[in-house]
Amino acid sequence: MKIQIETFTVHKRFALTISRGTTAQSTNVLVKVEAEEITGWGEASPFSAGGTPQTTPEIVAALQNVAPQLERFCPLDRQEIEAFLMTLTNEAQFPSAAQAGLDTALQDWLGKKVGLPLWQLWGLDRHRIVPTSLTIGISSPEAARTRVRHWFNLDSDSPETAAVPSTQGCAIKVKLGSPAGIAADRAMFLAVQEEAPPDSAFSIDANGGWTLEDAVAMSHWLSSRGVKYLEQPLPVAAQEELRHLYRESPLPIFVDESCFTRADIIPLADRVHGINIKLMKCGGLTEAMRMIHTANACGLQVMFGCYSDSVVANTALSHLSPLADYLDLDSHLNLIDDPFTGAIVQEGRLLPNNLPGLGVQRRAYNS
């Protein structure tokens, strides 16, 4: 098989601010696996969670280095390919985002080979897919109100909303953990809740931006306001404090930055209620499925998340979405120049289509 690598840059309609910083654009990598006149696509996007950022140049270099060594394999040799990549991971820290791009491309190739979408190949039921959330980044209360109006097309006079897909029925994720403290967090959340469509479901992601004391206080305050769960309320290093929060919080606790692969799940099982799976963290659809089964065996719930991913990566996870309790696959909905089409939002749910493999195609632009 042949591996081809292509970079593309996408820009956010609205920059996203979390406790670690702000992003407005991303240069991602399209990974293409070619064999038997079939081409499988996958995406690798840079991210900074976990303390060691995975940058686009590092991802590209890793893929370029391994591509000639993979030519001896067939795309059906996924177990052999994975074993080979594990040796690279041990010796040269092959980036998990690069693994994700390659693994997804191999899965897309297989679906195209047999002529079935991945959700159907895996025997999954699209009717089980829950609504995805739309993310409101850290901002002032008034800016948060404006962002809600934009997301839900409530501001018809704004040119920024012209190309936003239909988002009615989506849930809302609010990024908290503001450097200004929990008073600022509360003011922003109230503004979002007041502006949101009636009956909206809310979750909170602090990206490790709270102390234990603030997390306990906020868990009770947010619980009284109908929030569904808290995501990564404490820093990754606060493992023992997480156990205390687990006992004190009236809300379920999910972890993101604290959980990359299935190896991280069992040590967390006595102090969290669920985990956030992201393709770039875990290394692809193969590991994502293993994480789902491991979490379920531990009695934990599962959510899917994303970084600055295009429709390629989010469509890939949408095929596994019937197995998830919560979804946060909205990054591509905030892009003004995503070069691909794939899964679409219907009644708040991101649904994969009936095309073989991922069902992703190049977007047709008018010249």
N, C-alpha and C positions, 0 to 999 in steps of 0.2 A: 504494500500500500504506500501511497505518497501523502506526505503532510505538507499543506500549504498554510502560510501565516500571513494575515493581512490586518493592519491596524485601521481603526476608524475613530474619529472624535465626535462625541455627542455633547450637546449643551443643554443645561437645564432651563426650563421656562422660568423657574424661580430657584435661586440658590438655596441649598439646604444647610441649616445650621444645627449642629448637635453639640453636646458638651465638649467634644474634642476639637471642633472647628467647623469651617464652612467650605462647601464644595459647590462649584458652579458648572464644571465641565469634567469630562473624563475621556481619556484615550484608551479604548478597549481593544481586544484582540479577537479577530475571527479566526478560528481554527477549522481547517477543512481537511477531511480524510477522503482520499480518492482511491477506489479500487473497483474493478469490474464495471467501469463507466458509471459508477454511482458515487455521489459526493455527499458526505455527512458533514453537518455544520455544528460547531460548538462555540461558546464565548468564554473568554478569560478577561476579567476586569480587575483592575488594581484595587487594593483596599489597605487600610492601616490598622485594623483591629488586631489585638494580640501582641502588640509591642514591637513587632518587626514588620514594617510595611512591605507589601509586595507591589513593586512598581511595574509600570508597563515595560520599560527597557529590560528589567530582570525577567519578566514573563516571556518576552519575545526571545531573549538570549537563551533561556532554558529550552524553549520549544525548538529553536533553530539548532541547538546542540543535539537534541535527542532525535530530531526528524530522520536523519540518515540511518540511525540505529534501529528505527522502527520499520524500515522498509521491508525487512525480512518477514514481518508478520502479516497476517490477514486480519481485517477488521473483526472477524469472528473469534479471534484468539484473545478475547478480553482478559481471561484469567492469566495467560502468559504475559500479556502486555502489562497488566497490573503488577505482577511479580517483578518484572523487569524494572518498572518505574519505582517500585519500593526499594530496590537496590540503589537507584539514583537518589531517592529521598534520604536514605541513610548516609550516602557518601557526599552528596553535593546539594542537599536541601532543594530538591526539585519543588518549585512553588505549588501550593495546593490549587491556586487559580489556574495554573497551566494544566494541572491534572484535570480540573473541572472542564476546561475547554476541550481537551482531548477525549475524555470519557463521554461527554455529551455528544461530540461528533461521532464517536463509535456507536452510540445508541441511536442517533439519527440515521446513520448508515444502515443499521440493522432494520429499522422500521421501513426505510425506503426499499431495502432488499426484499422484504416480505410483503410490501405494499400495505402496511397497516400503521395507523397512528400509535404512538407509544402507549397511550392510555388504554387502547383496545388490546394491544399486544400483551399488556400486563393484566388484562381482565378487570380493569377498574371502571367505576360508575361515575360519570361526570355529574350526575344529579346530586352526588354527595359533596360537591365542592361548595365551600362556604364563601361568603363575601370577603373580598380583600379589603384591607384598610388603606386609607390615604393618609399620608404623613404631613403633619404640620410641624415645621422646624421651630427651634427656639427663636423667639422674637418678642416684640412689644405686643401688648394686648391688641392695639389697633391693627398692627401688621398681621397678627394672627387672624383677626376677623376678616381682613381682606383676603388672606390666603384661603380661608374656608369658602368665601364667596367665589373665588376663582375655581377651586377644586370642583365645586358643585354647580358651576355655571349660574350662580345667583346674581352675578354682576354682568348683565347682558351688554352693557356699554363698554366693557373693557376689552381691548383688542387681544389681550393675553389669553382670554378664554375661548377665542374663536376656534382653536384647533384641539381643545380638550375633549377627549372622548366622553360619552355619557357615563356618569359616575353615580347616578342615583342608586341607592341601595348599598353603597359601600360603607364600611365602618371607618372610624377615624382613629389614627394613632397620633398622640401628641408627644413631641420630644420635650422633656423637662430636664432638670439638672442644670439650670441656668447658673452661670458664675455669680449672678446677682443674688442668689439665694432662693429659699423656698417661698418667700413672699412674692417674688417675681413669678415663680412657677405657678402659684395659685392664681394670681391675677391673669396670667395668660390662659390658663386652663378655663377659667370662668368665661373669658371672652370667647374662646372657641366653642364652649358648650352653649352659650347664648346664641351664637351665630349659626350653629349647625342645624341641619334639617331635623325636624321632629323625629323622635325615636331612634336617633343615631346611637350606635354602639361605640364606646370609647375604650382605648387601652393607652397605657403610658409607657414610654421608654426613656429612662434617665441616662442610658449609656454610661453607667458607673459614676454618675455625677453627684450622688448623695452620700452623706455620712450615714452611719447606722441610725443615729438619733433622728435625722431628718427623714430617712426612709420610713421609720416606724410611724412618725407623725403624719407623713404624707399618705401612707397606706390607709390609715384610718380616715383621714380627710377625704381622700379620693373614693374610698369605699362608700362613704355617705352620699357621694354624688354619682353613683351608678357605674363607675369604671369596672371593666371586666377583669383586668390583670395588670401586673407591673412587670416590665421587662428590664433586666440588668439594672436594678436599683443601686447596687454597690459595685465598687471597683473589683476587678478580677482577683486581686490579692486578698480581698476580705472574705476568705472562705469561712472562717469561724464566725464572723459577724453575720454572714448569710444564714447560718444555722439559727442564730438568734432571731433574725428577721422572719424566717420561716415560721417560727413559733408565735411571733407577735402579730404578724400581718393578717388582717382579715381578707386580703386579696391574694389570689394565686401569684406565685413568683416564677417568672420565666428567666432563663439566662441566655445570653447571646455570646458576648465576648468571652465568657467563661467556658464555652463548649464548642469545640471545633469538629471533633470526630466521635465515633462511638466509644472510643477509649476514655473520653471525658465524662460519659454519662453516669456510669455506676458510682464514681466517687461523689457525684452531685445529687444522687437520687434521694438522700435523706435530708436534703435542705432546699429543694426546689420542687415545683409542681409541673414544670415543663421546660422544654428546650427550644431554641430557635435554630433551625437548620438553614444554612446558606450554601449554595453550590461552591462559591469561591473559598469558603472556609474548609469545607469537608472534602473537596476534591472531585465532585461530580455526582451524577445520579446514582451510580452504583453504591457509593458510600452513604448517600442520603437515604436510600432504601434500607440499608443496614442500620442506620441511626434510628429510623422510624421503628423498626422491629425491636431494637434494643430499648428504646424509650418506652414502648408499649409494654415490654416484658417487665420493666421497672415500675409500671403503674404511672408513668408520666405522660403528659400531653405534649403535642407537637405543633409548632408553628413554623412557617416558612418565611424567610426574609430575603432581602436583596441589598446590594450596594448601589453603585451607579451603573446598574446593568441595563442593557438594551432589551428589546423584546425577545431576543434569542434566548438569553438565560432565563428570563421570567416565563417564557413559553415552556421551556424545558421543565421547570418546576411545576408549572400548571398541570402537566401530565401526571404528576404524583400527588396533586392536590386533593384527590378524593381521600387520601390517607391522613390529611392534616386537620387539626382542630381549629387553627387560626391561620390567616394568610396576611402577609404584608408584601405583596408583589406589585408595587406601584411605581417603581423608579422610571420605567419606560413611559408611563403616562405623563411624566413631568419633563419629557424631552421634546425639543422643538425640531430635531433633525434626526430622529431614529431612522436608519436606512433600511429597516426590516419591518415586515408585518408577520403576525402569527396569531397567538391567542387574543381574544377580544373580550371586552367587558359587557356582560349582559346581566341586568338586574343586580349589579354590584359584584358579580362573580367573574373571575378571569377564566374563560373557558377555552381549552385547546380545541382545534378544529379537526376535521376528518381527513386531512391530507396525511400521506405517509410520513413516518418519522416524527420530527418535531412539528412539521407543518409550517415552517418558517420560509418566507420568500423575500427576495429583494423588493424594496418599495419602488414603484414606477413613478418617476418624477417627470413632469412635463418640461420640455426644453424651451 
